[in-house]
Amino acid sequence: MRKVSLLLVAASVFVVAGASARETGLASARAEPNALSYGAYLSARIAADQHDMEDAARFYRQSLDRDPNDPTLLALAFFYATSAGEIDDAGGLAKRLIASAPDDRASRLVLAVAAMKHGDYKEAREQIGKSAKSNFTSITVGLLDAWAAAGAGDEEGVTEDLKALHAMPGTDAMAGFHQALMFEYLNKTAAADAAYNDALKVDVPSPRLVDAYGRFLERNGRAADASAFYSRLAGNGALAPIIAAGQARIAKGEKPDPLIKRPQDGVAEALFGIAASLTEDSSADVSVLYLRLTLYLKPDFDLANILLGDRMETLQKYADAIAAYRKVGGDSPYHRLAAIQIATDEARIDKTDDAIRDLKALTAEDANDVTSWTALGDAYRASNRFDEAAAAYDHAVKALGTPAKKGWPLFYARAIAKDKSHDWASAEADLKLALTLSPEEPQILNYLGYSYVDQGRNIPQALVMLEKARSLKPYDGYIVDSVGWAYYKLGRYGDAAKTLGDAVLLVPGDPTINDHYGDALWKVGKKLDARFQWNHAIAFGAEDSEKSQIEKKLQTDSGG
């Protein structure tokens, strides 16, 4: 946790720059008499709120062009140009920023990265040296300076930077990894080997560390050691593409390139590591920014494009995610993963036919790929083709083999498809199996429990499951609704009305929850309030079958 926290804070160099500019920008724009500038600013604000980085950069730049002396517009234009991957333009804006704030960390970092891109290691170190000093950004600065020192042949500088990095709390894994990479780049083979082994002891082996050390062993004539190394890690699914690629090279007698060919690659690796550490949804846009810098230095960094696609999905920018995944080359060990994600995102943007076509082609290539079959099932389910979804999930279950805890989502998904296909017996069996695999999973508890309540069976048992689900996820309005509906079915109308009122507050505008709440209010004698909730349910778009039942209650003046 300490390592991740440090990297999160290191990323704050851009969080602060973007947030402070956003907070003060509206006041500045309101003072702008030029209507065109104000319109561009508003367009930029909308684009930024929707995570449309390119549009935000373009409109903020238009605003800045009309008011070139506004420091807030300059900061925003710089921030979003970087976020959009327009690093050369961001570099020009950074030069303007440091004219008034010479030690601005974000500007100096971008200028240093731009210098690294062009192999100007001296300039990169000078830019870093002029940055404001902060414990928060030391890891970024230290790694960049160390790689620039390596590029300049300054081994003493490399040693000093590595020593400082190791002295920082929680940085052992990242510092050890980059130490090994730097020693290998500097042709210090024995020292690199020792550093790789030390890094492997610090933390769970990351894909990048495994890839780097495996390549190191293969390149240094140690194919047997590399094969043994890959075999020891074969059970780790996250490492499967790397291990498969390494074993294929060994079988063919091929020697791979090193992970780091140039110091620029090392800086890209460092920036990628920071981006990968930013796992919270709220940090996705900052992670994107660091990935843009990464890919500016190393455009063919496949794992960075994979991660960029993932972060774009978090921001619900699915077309941008697809664009990132499409940059993963056909010879990459991550190509199949990227293809699956492309299809998944196609389904999310209503290109379901394209998604199904692509996923069927992937399953035809490898009939034992659980991920492809599962994604195909999801695509069918998204288009309400539940029989076909269930069949795809059947293939996935067959390919999965012995169920493990992490396999519960597959059985949960198949249960939904079976239920929607009117095969409750099979759905119930899958839900029970999923619950056995993951007894604390609120989604399973809620689906099975609510199904029992809706069917009018096993209601006391269902209530136990639903209350457990609520304790695990207390602010999930749908789970709260399920608990309230179970109270209703048990005749506990006061508890039902209170709980369903909470559900309405948590999920305003859901017709089913409003309908349930109306029924409970009717039972406790609040008939006017009940009618109000039923009318709301109709207004919120109740399905035809629900709508007719609600209208009947309103017409006959009777409760549920």
C-alpha positions as CSV (number, residue, x, y, z in Angstrom):
1,M,0.0,0.0,0.0
2,R,2.8,2.4,0.8
3,K,4.3,1.9,-2.7
4,V,1.0,2.6,-4.4
5,S,0.3,5.7,-2.2
6,L,3.7,7.2,-3.1
7,L,3.1,6.8,-6.8
8,L,-0.4,8.2,-6.4
9,V,1.1,11.3,-4.8
10,A,3.8,11.4,-7.4
11,A,1.0,11.8,-10.0
12,S,-0.4,14.7,-8.1
13,V,1.9,17.0,-10.1
14,F,-0.7,16.9,-12.8
15,V,-3.8,16.5,-10.6
16,V,-3.0,19.8,-8.9
17,A,-2.3,21.6,-12.2
18,G,-5.6,20.4,-13.7
19,A,-7.8,20.9,-10.6
20,S,-6.6,24.4,-9.7
21,A,-7.1,25.5,-13.2
22,R,-10.6,24.1,-13.5
23,E,-11.6,25.7,-10.2
24,T,-10.6,29.3,-11.2
25,G,-11.3,29.0,-15.0
26,L,-15.0,29.9,-15.0
27,A,-14.5,33.2,-13.2
28,S,-11.9,34.1,-15.8
29,A,-14.1,33.2,-18.7
30,R,-17.0,35.2,-17.3
31,A,-14.9,38.3,-17.4
32,E,-14.0,37.7,-21.0
33,P,-16.0,40.2,-23.2
34,N,-15.4,38.3,-26.4
35,A,-18.4,36.0,-27.0
36,L,-16.4,33.7,-29.3
37,S,-13.8,33.1,-26.5
38,Y,-16.6,32.5,-24.0
39,G,-18.3,30.0,-26.3
40,A,-15.0,28.2,-26.9
41,Y,-14.4,28.1,-23.1
42,L,-17.9,26.6,-22.4
43,S,-17.3,24.0,-25.2
44,A,-14.0,23.2,-23.5
45,R,-15.7,22.8,-20.1
46,I,-18.3,20.4,-21.5
47,A,-15.6,18.4,-23.3
48,A,-13.5,18.2,-20.2
49,D,-16.4,17.1,-18.1
50,Q,-17.1,14.4,-20.6
51,H,-13.4,13.3,-20.7
52,D,-13.2,14.3,-24.4
53,M,-9.5,15.2,-24.1
54,E,-8.9,16.2,-27.7
55,D,-11.9,18.5,-27.9
56,A,-11.0,20.0,-24.5
57,A,-7.5,20.7,-25.7
58,R,-8.7,22.2,-28.9
59,F,-11.3,24.5,-27.4
60,Y,-9.1,25.6,-24.5
61,R,-6.4,26.5,-27.1
62,Q,-9.0,28.5,-29.0
63,S,-9.9,30.4,-25.9
64,L,-6.2,31.0,-25.2
65,D,-5.5,32.2,-28.7
66,R,-8.2,34.9,-28.1
67,D,-6.9,35.8,-24.7
68,P,-3.2,34.8,-24.7
69,N,-2.3,36.5,-21.4
70,D,-4.9,34.5,-19.3
71,P,-2.8,32.2,-17.0
72,T,-5.7,30.0,-16.2
73,L,-6.5,29.3,-19.9
74,L,-2.8,28.7,-20.5
75,A,-2.7,26.1,-17.6
76,L,-5.9,24.4,-18.9
77,A,-4.7,24.3,-22.5
78,F,-1.4,22.8,-21.3
79,F,-3.1,20.2,-19.1
80,Y,-5.5,19.0,-21.8
81,A,-3.0,19.0,-24.6
82,T,-0.9,16.7,-22.5
83,S,-4.0,14.5,-21.7
84,A,-4.8,14.3,-25.4
85,G,-1.3,13.1,-26.2
86,E,-0.4,16.3,-28.1
87,I,2.9,16.5,-26.3
88,D,4.8,18.7,-28.8
89,D,2.0,21.3,-28.5
90,A,2.0,20.8,-24.7
91,G,5.8,21.5,-24.7
92,G,5.3,24.8,-26.4
93,L,2.7,25.8,-23.8
94,A,5.0,24.6,-21.1
95,K,7.7,27.0,-22.2
96,R,5.1,29.8,-21.8
97,L,4.2,28.6,-18.4
98,I,7.7,28.5,-17.0
99,A,8.2,32.1,-18.2
100,S,6.1,33.1,-15.2
101,A,6.6,30.0,-13.0
102,P,10.2,28.8,-13.6
103,D,9.9,25.8,-11.3
104,D,6.5,24.5,-12.4
105,R,6.8,20.8,-12.0
106,A,4.3,19.7,-14.6
107,S,5.9,22.0,-17.3
108,R,9.4,20.9,-16.5
109,L,8.4,17.2,-16.6
110,V,6.8,17.6,-20.0
111,L,9.8,19.5,-21.3
112,A,12.2,16.8,-19.9
113,V,10.1,14.1,-21.6
114,A,10.3,16.0,-24.9
115,A,14.0,16.3,-24.5
116,M,14.3,12.5,-23.8
117,K,12.2,11.9,-27.0
118,H,14.9,13.6,-29.0
119,G,17.8,12.1,-27.2
120,D,18.9,15.3,-25.6
121,Y,19.8,13.8,-22.2
122,K,21.6,16.9,-21.0
123,E,18.6,19.1,-21.6
124,A,16.3,16.5,-19.9
125,R,18.4,16.6,-16.8
126,E,18.5,20.4,-16.8
127,Q,14.7,20.6,-17.1
128,I,14.4,18.2,-14.2
129,G,16.9,20.1,-12.2
130,K,14.9,23.3,-12.5
131,S,11.7,21.7,-11.3
132,A,10.4,22.6,-7.8
133,K,11.6,20.0,-5.3
134,S,8.9,17.9,-3.6
135,N,8.9,14.6,-1.9
136,F,5.7,13.9,-3.7
137,T,7.3,13.9,-7.2
138,S,10.7,12.5,-6.3
139,I,10.2,9.1,-7.7
140,T,9.2,10.5,-11.2
141,V,12.1,13.0,-11.2
142,G,14.6,10.4,-9.9
143,L,13.8,7.8,-12.5
144,L,13.8,10.3,-15.3
145,D,17.1,11.7,-14.2
146,A,18.6,8.3,-13.8
147,W,17.7,7.2,-17.3
148,A,18.9,10.5,-18.7
149,A,22.2,10.0,-16.8
150,A,22.4,6.5,-18.3
151,G,21.9,8.0,-21.8
152,A,24.6,10.5,-21.2
153,G,27.0,7.8,-19.9
154,D,27.1,9.3,-16.4
155,E,27.3,6.1,-14.3
156,E,28.0,8.0,-11.2
157,G,24.8,10.0,-11.7
158,V,22.9,6.7,-12.2
159,T,24.3,5.4,-9.0
160,E,23.4,8.5,-7.0
161,D,19.8,8.6,-8.4
162,L,19.3,4.9,-7.7
163,K,20.6,5.3,-4.1
164,A,18.2,8.2,-3.6
165,L,15.3,6.1,-5.0
166,H,16.0,3.1,-2.8
167,A,16.0,5.5,0.2
168,M,12.4,6.5,-0.4
169,P,9.8,4.5,1.6
170,G,7.8,2.0,-0.4
171,T,9.8,2.3,-3.7
172,D,11.9,-0.9,-3.4
173,A,10.0,-2.8,-6.1
174,M,10.1,0.0,-8.7
175,A,13.6,1.1,-7.8
176,G,14.9,-2.5,-7.9
177,F,13.3,-3.1,-11.3
178,H,14.7,0.0,-12.9
179,Q,18.1,-0.7,-11.3
180,A,18.2,-4.1,-13.1
181,L,17.1,-2.5,-16.4
182,M,19.8,0.2,-16.1
183,F,22.5,-2.3,-15.3
184,E,21.5,-4.3,-18.3
185,Y,21.4,-1.2,-20.5
186,L,24.9,-0.4,-19.3
187,N,26.1,-3.9,-20.1
188,K,26.7,-4.8,-16.4
189,T,25.5,-8.3,-16.9
190,A,26.3,-9.8,-13.5
191,A,25.0,-6.8,-11.6
192,A,21.8,-6.8,-13.7
193,D,21.2,-10.5,-13.0
194,A,21.6,-9.9,-9.2
195,A,19.3,-6.9,-9.4
196,Y,16.7,-8.8,-11.3
197,N,16.7,-11.5,-8.6
198,D,16.5,-9.0,-5.8
199,A,13.5,-7.3,-7.5
200,L,11.8,-10.7,-7.9
201,K,12.0,-11.1,-4.1
202,V,10.5,-7.8,-3.2
203,D,6.9,-8.2,-4.6
204,V,4.7,-10.4,-6.7
205,P,6.4,-10.6,-10.1
206,S,4.8,-8.0,-12.4
207,P,4.4,-8.8,-16.2
208,R,7.1,-6.2,-17.0
209,L,9.6,-7.6,-14.6
210,V,9.0,-11.2,-15.8
211,D,9.2,-10.1,-19.5
212,A,12.5,-8.2,-18.8
213,Y,14.2,-11.0,-16.9
214,G,13.0,-13.7,-19.2
215,R,14.4,-11.8,-22.2
216,F,17.6,-11.1,-20.2
217,L,18.1,-14.9,-19.6
218,E,17.3,-15.8,-23.2
219,R,19.7,-13.1,-24.7
220,N,22.6,-14.2,-22.5
221,G,22.5,-17.8,-23.7
222,R,20.6,-19.1,-20.7
223,A,17.6,-20.7,-22.4
224,A,17.3,-23.5,-19.9
225,D,17.2,-21.0,-17.0
226,A,14.6,-18.9,-18.9
227,S,12.5,-22.0,-19.6
228,A,12.6,-23.0,-15.9
229,F,11.8,-19.4,-14.9
230,Y,8.7,-19.4,-17.1
231,S,7.6,-22.8,-15.9
232,R,7.7,-21.7,-12.3
233,L,5.3,-18.9,-13.1
234,A,3.0,-20.8,-15.5
235,G,0.1,-20.8,-13.1
236,N,-0.3,-17.0,-13.1
237,G,-2.9,-16.1,-15.7
238,A,-1.7,-12.5,-15.9
239,L,1.7,-13.7,-17.1
240,A,0.4,-16.2,-19.7
241,P,1.0,-14.1,-22.8
242,I,4.5,-13.3,-21.8
243,I,5.3,-16.9,-20.8
244,A,3.8,-18.3,-24.1
245,A,5.8,-15.8,-26.1
246,G,9.0,-16.6,-24.3
247,Q,8.6,-20.4,-24.6
248,A,7.8,-20.0,-28.3
249,R,11.1,-18.0,-28.8
250,I,13.1,-20.7,-26.9
251,A,11.5,-23.5,-29.0
252,K,12.6,-21.6,-32.2
253,G,16.0,-20.7,-30.9
254,E,15.3,-17.0,-31.3
255,K,16.9,-14.4,-29.1
256,P,14.7,-11.4,-28.2
257,D,15.5,-7.7,-28.0
258,P,16.0,-6.3,-24.5
259,L,13.0,-4.7,-22.9
260,I,14.9,-1.4,-22.9
261,K,16.8,-0.5,-26.1
262,R,17.2,3.2,-25.4
263,P,17.0,5.5,-22.3
264,Q,13.8,6.8,-23.7
265,D,12.3,3.3,-23.3
266,G,13.4,3.4,-19.6
267,V,11.6,6.7,-19.0
268,A,8.5,5.3,-20.8
269,E,8.7,2.2,-18.5
270,A,8.8,4.5,-15.4
271,L,5.8,6.6,-16.6
272,F,3.9,3.4,-17.4
273,G,4.6,2.1,-13.9
274,I,3.1,5.2,-12.4
275,A,0.1,5.1,-14.6
276,A,-0.5,1.4,-13.7
277,S,-0.4,2.3,-10.0
278,L,-3.3,4.7,-10.4
279,T,-6.1,2.1,-10.1
280,E,-8.9,4.1,-8.5
281,D,-11.6,5.2,-10.9
282,S,-11.2,8.8,-9.8
283,S,-7.6,8.7,-11.0
284,A,-8.3,7.3,-14.5
285,D,-7.9,10.7,-16.2
286,V,-4.5,11.2,-14.6
287,S,-3.4,7.7,-15.5
288,V,-4.4,8.5,-19.1
289,L,-2.1,11.6,-19.0
290,Y,0.9,9.5,-17.9
291,L,0.1,6.9,-20.5
292,R,0.1,9.6,-23.2
293,L,3.6,10.6,-22.1
294,T,4.6,6.9,-22.1
295,L,3.3,6.4,-25.7
296,Y,4.9,9.7,-26.9
297,L,8.3,8.1,-25.9
298,K,7.5,4.6,-27.0
299,P,4.5,4.4,-29.4
300,D,4.8,0.6,-29.8
301,F,4.5,0.0,-26.1
302,D,1.7,-2.6,-26.4
303,L,0.9,-3.0,-22.7
304,A,0.6,0.8,-22.4
305,N,-2.0,0.8,-25.2
306,I,-3.8,-2.0,-23.4
307,L,-3.8,0.0,-20.2
308,L,-4.9,3.1,-22.0
309,G,-7.8,1.2,-23.4
310,D,-8.7,0.0,-20.0
311,R,-8.6,3.5,-18.5
312,M,-10.7,4.8,-21.4
313,E,-13.3,2.2,-20.6
314,T,-13.3,3.4,-17.0
315,L,-14.1,6.9,-18.3
316,Q,-16.8,5.3,-20.6
317,K,-14.9,6.5,-23.7
318,Y,-15.4,3.3,-25.6
319,A,-14.5,4.5,-29.1
320,D,-11.2,5.9,-27.7
321,A,-10.6,2.5,-25.9
322,I,-11.1,0.7,-29.3
323,A,-8.6,3.1,-30.9
324,A,-6.0,2.3,-28.3
325,Y,-6.6,-1.5,-28.5
326,R,-6.3,-1.3,-32.3
327,K,-2.7,-0.1,-31.9
328,V,-1.6,-3.4,-30.4
329,G,0.3,-5.2,-33.2
330,G,-0.7,-8.6,-34.6
331,D,2.6,-10.1,-33.4
332,S,2.1,-8.9,-29.8
333,P,1.4,-11.4,-27.1
334,Y,-1.4,-9.1,-26.1
335,H,-3.1,-9.0,-29.5
336,R,-5.8,-11.5,-28.7
337,L,-6.6,-9.7,-25.4
338,A,-6.9,-6.5,-27.4
339,A,-9.2,-8.1,-30.0
340,I,-11.5,-9.4,-27.3
341,Q,-11.7,-5.9,-25.7
342,I,-12.4,-4.3,-29.0
343,A,-15.3,-6.6,-29.5
344,T,-16.5,-6.0,-25.9
345,D,-16.4,-2.3,-26.5
346,E,-18.2,-2.6,-29.8
347,A,-21.1,-4.2,-28.0
348,R,-21.0,-1.3,-25.5
349,I,-21.5,1.2,-28.3
350,D,-24.3,-0.7,-29.9
351,K,-22.2,-2.3,-32.6
352,T,-23.3,-5.7,-31.3
353,D,-23.3,-7.4,-34.7
354,D,-19.7,-6.4,-35.2
355,A,-18.8,-7.6,-31.7
356,I,-20.5,-11.0,-32.2
357,R,-18.8,-11.5,-35.6
358,D,-15.4,-10.7,-34.2
359,L,-15.8,-12.9,-31.2
360,K,-17.1,-15.8,-33.2
361,A,-13.9,-15.5,-35.3
362,L,-11.8,-15.6,-32.1
363,T,-13.6,-18.6,-30.7
364,A,-13.1,-20.4,-34.1
365,E,-9.4,-19.7,-33.8
366,D,-9.2,-21.1,-30.2
367,A,-12.1,-23.2,-29.0
368,N,-10.6,-23.5,-25.5
369,D,-10.4,-19.8,-24.9
370,V,-12.6,-19.1,-21.9
371,T,-12.3,-15.3,-22.3
372,S,-13.5,-15.3,-25.9
373,W,-16.5,-17.5,-25.2
374,T,-17.4,-15.5,-22.1
375,A,-17.2,-12.2,-24.1
376,L,-19.4,-13.8,-26.9
377,G,-21.9,-14.8,-24.3
378,D,-21.9,-11.3,-22.9
379,A,-22.5,-9.8,-26.4
380,Y,-25.4,-12.1,-27.0
381,R,-26.9,-11.3,-23.6
382,A,-26.5,-7.6,-24.3
383,S,-28.7,-8.0,-27.4
384,N,-31.2,-10.2,-25.5
385,R,-30.3,-13.3,-27.4
386,F,-30.4,-15.4,-24.2
387,D,-30.4,-18.9,-25.7
388,E,-27.3,-18.1,-27.7
389,A,-25.7,-16.5,-24.7
390,A,-26.3,-19.5,-22.6
391,A,-24.8,-21.7,-25.3
392,A,-21.7,-19.6,-25.5
393,Y,-21.4,-19.7,-21.7
394,D,-21.7,-23.5,-21.9
395,H,-18.6,-23.5,-24.1
396,A,-16.8,-21.2,-21.7
397,V,-17.6,-23.5,-18.7
398,K,-16.4,-26.5,-20.6
399,A,-13.1,-24.8,-21.4
400,L,-12.8,-23.6,-17.8
401,G,-12.5,-27.0,-16.4
402,T,-12.6,-27.3,-12.6
403,P,-14.4,-24.2,-11.2
404,A,-12.3,-21.9,-9.0
405,K,-13.3,-18.9,-6.9
406,K,-12.3,-16.4,-9.5
407,G,-14.7,-18.2,-12.0
408,W,-17.9,-17.2,-10.2
409,P,-18.7,-14.4,-12.7
410,L,-19.0,-16.9,-15.5
411,F,-21.6,-19.0,-13.7
412,Y,-23.4,-15.9,-12.6
413,A,-23.6,-14.7,-16.2
414,R,-24.8,-18.1,-17.4
415,A,-27.4,-18.1,-14.6
416,I,-28.9,-14.8,-15.9
417,A,-29.0,-16.1,-19.5
418,K,-30.6,-19.4,-18.3
419,D,-33.1,-17.5,-16.2
420,K,-34.0,-15.2,-19.1
421,S,-34.4,-18.3,-21.3
422,H,-37.0,-19.6,-18.9
423,D,-34.7,-22.4,-17.5
424,W,-34.9,-21.5,-13.8
425,A,-33.7,-24.9,-12.7
426,S,-30.4,-24.5,-14.5
427,A,-30.1,-20.9,-13.4
428,E,-30.6,-21.8,-9.8
429,A,-28.0,-24.4,-10.0
430,D,-25.5,-22.0,-11.4
431,L,-26.3,-19.3,-8.8
432,K,-25.8,-21.8,-6.0
433,L,-22.5,-22.9,-7.5
434,A,-21.4,-19.3,-7.9
435,L,-22.4,-18.6,-4.3
436,T,-20.3,-21.6,-3.2
437,L,-17.3,-20.2,-5.1
438,S,-17.8,-16.7,-3.7
439,P,-20.1,-16.7,-0.6
440,E,-19.6,-13.0,0.1
441,E,-20.5,-11.7,-3.4
442,P,-23.5,-9.3,-3.1
443,Q,-24.6,-9.7,-6.7
444,I,-25.1,-13.4,-6.4
445,L,-26.9,-13.1,-3.0
446,N,-29.2,-10.4,-4.4
447,Y,-30.0,-12.2,-7.6
448,L,-30.8,-15.5,-6.0
449,G,-32.6,-14.0,-3.0
450,Y,-34.7,-11.6,-5.1
451,S,-35.6,-14.5,-7.5
452,Y,-36.9,-16.5,-4.5
453,V,-38.9,-13.5,-3.3
454,D,-40.4,-12.8,-6.7
455,Q,-41.3,-16.5,-7.0
456,G,-42.9,-16.5,-3.5
457,R,-40.7,-19.4,-2.3
458,N,-37.9,-19.7,0.3
459,I,-38.6,-16.2,1.4
460,P,-37.2,-16.4,5.0
461,Q,-34.0,-17.9,3.5
462,A,-34.0,-15.3,0.8
463,L,-34.3,-12.5,3.3
464,V,-31.2,-13.8,5.1
465,M,-29.2,-13.7,1.8
466,L,-30.6,-10.2,0.9
467,E,-29.8,-8.7,4.3
468,K,-26.3,-10.1,4.0
469,A,-26.0,-8.6,0.6
470,R,-27.1,-5.2,2.0
471,S,-24.6,-5.4,4.8
472,L,-21.8,-5.9,2.2
473,K,-23.1,-3.2,-0.1
474,P,-25.3,-0.9,1.9
475,Y,-25.7,1.9,-0.7
476,D,-26.8,-0.3,-3.6
477,G,-30.4,0.8,-4.1
478,Y,-31.3,-2.4,-6.0
479,I,-30.2,-4.6,-3.1
480,V,-32.1,-2.3,-0.7
481,D,-35.2,-2.7,-2.9
482,S,-34.8,-6.5,-2.8
483,V,-34.7,-6.4,1.1
484,G,-37.7,-4.2,1.2
485,W,-39.6,-6.4,-1.2
486,A,-38.8,-9.4,0.9
487,Y,-40.2,-7.6,4.0
488,Y,-43.3,-6.9,2.0
489,K,-43.8,-10.5,1.0
490,L,-43.4,-11.5,4.6
491,G,-46.1,-9.1,5.7
492,R,-43.7,-6.7,7.5
493,Y,-45.2,-3.7,5.8
494,G,-43.8,-1.0,8.1
495,D,-40.3,-2.3,7.5
496,A,-41.0,-2.6,3.8
497,A,-42.2,1.0,3.5
498,K,-39.1,2.3,5.4
499,T,-36.6,0.2,3.4
500,L,-38.2,0.8,0.0
501,G,-38.2,4.6,0.8
502,D,-34.5,4.3,1.2
503,A,-34.2,2.4,-2.1
504,V,-36.1,5.2,-3.9
505,L,-33.6,7.7,-2.5
506,L,-30.7,5.6,-3.6
507,V,-32.0,4.9,-7.1
508,P,-34.4,7.7,-8.1
509,G,-36.4,7.1,-11.2
510,D,-36.5,3.3,-11.3
511,P,-40.1,2.3,-12.1
512,T,-39.9,-1.1,-10.3
513,I,-38.7,0.4,-7.1
514,N,-41.3,3.1,-7.2
515,D,-44.0,0.5,-7.8
516,H,-42.8,-1.6,-4.9
517,Y,-42.7,1.5,-2.6
518,G,-46.2,2.4,-3.7
519,D,-47.5,-1.1,-2.7
520,A,-45.8,-0.9,0.7
521,L,-47.2,2.6,1.3
522,W,-50.7,1.4,0.4
523,K,-50.4,-1.4,3.0
524,V,-49.5,1.0,5.8
525,G,-52.5,3.3,5.0
526,K,-50.7,6.0,3.0
527,K,-52.9,5.7,0.0
528,L,-52.3,9.2,-1.5
529,D,-48.6,8.6,-1.3
530,A,-49.0,5.2,-2.8
531,R,-50.8,6.6,-5.8
532,F,-48.1,9.2,-6.2
533,Q,-45.4,6.5,-6.4
534,W,-47.4,4.4,-8.8
535,N,-47.9,7.4,-11.1
536,H,-44.2,8.0,-10.9
537,A,-43.5,4.4,-11.9
538,I,-45.5,4.9,-15.0
539,A,-43.9,8.2,-15.8
540,F,-40.4,6.7,-15.3
541,G,-41.1,4.2,-18.1
542,A,-42.5,1.0,-16.6
543,E,-42.5,-1.9,-19.0
544,D,-45.8,-2.7,-20.6
545,S,-46.6,-5.7,-18.3
546,E,-45.8,-3.6,-15.2
547,K,-47.6,-0.6,-16.5
548,S,-50.9,-2.5,-17.0
549,Q,-50.7,-3.8,-13.5
550,I,-50.0,-0.4,-12.1
551,E,-52.9,1.2,-14.1
552,K,-55.2,-1.5,-12.8
553,K,-54.2,-0.6,-9.2
554,L,-54.9,3.0,-9.9
555,Q,-58.2,2.4,-11.6
556,T,-59.6,0.0,-9.0
557,D,-58.1,1.9,-6.1
558,S,-56.5,-1.2,-4.7
559,G,-53.0,-2.0,-3.4
560,G,-50.5,-4.5,-4.7
